[in-house]
Amino acid sequence: SLMYQQTPFPLAIHPAAVVDIQLAYSTPSRRMGMGRMLEMVPEWLLRNLPDKGQIDFDKFHGLNRRAMPRPLQHSDAEYAIDDLRRIEAILKSQTPPTGSYEAA
């Protein structure tokens, strides 16, 4: 988390709130992945973002390894920032089924 980053320098981030978007948009019986959430986001909010599936996480996780070993490569850092932009698009364009982020 950026909140705990110390090197190359501390970011000193102090969030006002934290939202788990998977919990916010899923039901207790079925978890919704980011890919499914993105299907409901208007195209213009996703313009200029690369495809979500550009990193094969299963390949690394199947070997019990990190998908993004540290230090992060430039492309991995870009992917992480793109994910933050995807989360922002989801939060801007959708309301959780419950109408509130309280449970998330």
NORFENHU-V833299 format. One line per field, one symbol per residue. phi: phi as a letter, one per 20 degrees, with the letter a starting at -180 (. if undefined). A space follows every 50 residues. Layout:
# NORFENHU-V833299
phi: ???
This chain:
# NORFENHU-V833299
phi: .ffdfdcfbfelecffbcceffffdddgebedefgffffeeggffdgmef gfefdeffgfffelcffcfefffgfffffffffffffgffffdcdggfnb egfe
